[in-house]
Amino acid sequence: MTAVEFDAEMDTCGLFCPEPVMMLHNRIKDVAPGKILRVIATDPSTTRDIPRFCQFLGHELVSHTEQDERYIYLVRRGA
């Protein structure tokens, strides 16, 4: 498996809904269109919330993995 590189990172570990998505909404603005933001979370609700965030706001969910009780998302900013 090839690791996907990312351009910025945001750690929301220990935060609960709705904080991770609210932070993502603000942080994605700092990433240039087409670049990838890596999001690390511990809240299981992000497995529902982050894909929906991407779908509704036109961003691409490049990948979602679970590792050591953490959820890791790679989000490519849309236009």
TAVEN-V828633 format. One record per residue. N is the residue number from 0. RES is the residue in one letter. PHI is phi in degrees with one decimal (* if undefined). Layout:
BEGIN
n->N res->RES phi->PHI
n->N res->RES phi->PHI
END
This chain:
BEGIN
n->0 res->M phi->*
n->1 res->T phi->-92.0
n->2 res->A phi->-75.3
n->3 res->V phi->-89.6
n->4 res->E phi->-77.7
n->5 res->F phi->-132.2
n->6 res->D phi->-101.6
n->7 res->A phi->-152.1
n->8 res->E phi->-138.5
n->9 res->M phi->-137.4
n->10 res->D phi->-105.6
n->11 res->T phi->-114.0
n->12 res->C phi->-57.5
n->13 res->G phi->89.1
n->14 res->L phi->-96.7
n->15 res->F phi->-122.1
n->16 res->C phi->-48.1
n->17 res->P phi->-101.0
n->18 res->E phi->-56.4
n->19 res->P phi->-57.9
n->20 res->V phi->-73.7
n->21 res->M phi->-64.1
n->22 res->M phi->-65.3
n->23 res->L phi->-60.8
n->24 res->H phi->-57.7
n->25 res->N phi->-77.2
n->26 res->R phi->-73.3
n->27 res->I phi->-62.9
n->28 res->K phi->-66.1
n->29 res->D phi->-83.6
n->30 res->V phi->-100.2
n->31 res->A phi->-66.8
n->32 res->P phi->-52.2
n->33 res->G phi->89.8
n->34 res->K phi->-89.1
n->35 res->I phi->-111.1
n->36 res->L phi->-106.3
n->37 res->R phi->-94.1
n->38 res->V phi->-116.2
n->39 res->I phi->-114.2
n->40 res->A phi->-140.7
n->41 res->T phi->-117.4
n->42 res->D phi->-82.0
n->43 res->P phi->-59.7
n->44 res->S phi->-66.5
n->45 res->T phi->-66.8
n->46 res->T phi->-65.2
n->47 res->R phi->-97.4
n->48 res->D phi->-71.4
n->49 res->I phi->-69.7
n->50 res->P phi->-59.2
n->51 res->R phi->-67.0
n->52 res->F phi->-54.8
n->53 res->C phi->-62.8
n->54 res->Q phi->-60.3
n->55 res->F phi->-74.9
n->56 res->L phi->-107.3
n->57 res->G phi->79.5
n->58 res->H phi->-101.8
n->59 res->E phi->-104.7
n->60 res->L phi->-83.6
n->61 res->V phi->-69.6
n->62 res->S phi->-159.1
n->63 res->H phi->-141.5
n->64 res->T phi->-131.4
n->65 res->E phi->-118.2
n->66 res->Q phi->-150.0
n->67 res->D phi->51.5
n->68 res->E phi->61.8
n->69 res->R phi->-124.9
n->70 res->Y phi->-104.9
n->71 res->I phi->-119.5
n->72 res->Y phi->-120.5
n->73 res->L phi->-114.8
n->74 res->V phi->-116.9
n->75 res->R phi->-91.7
n->76 res->R phi->-67.5
n->77 res->G phi->-79.4
n->78 res->A phi->-68.0
END
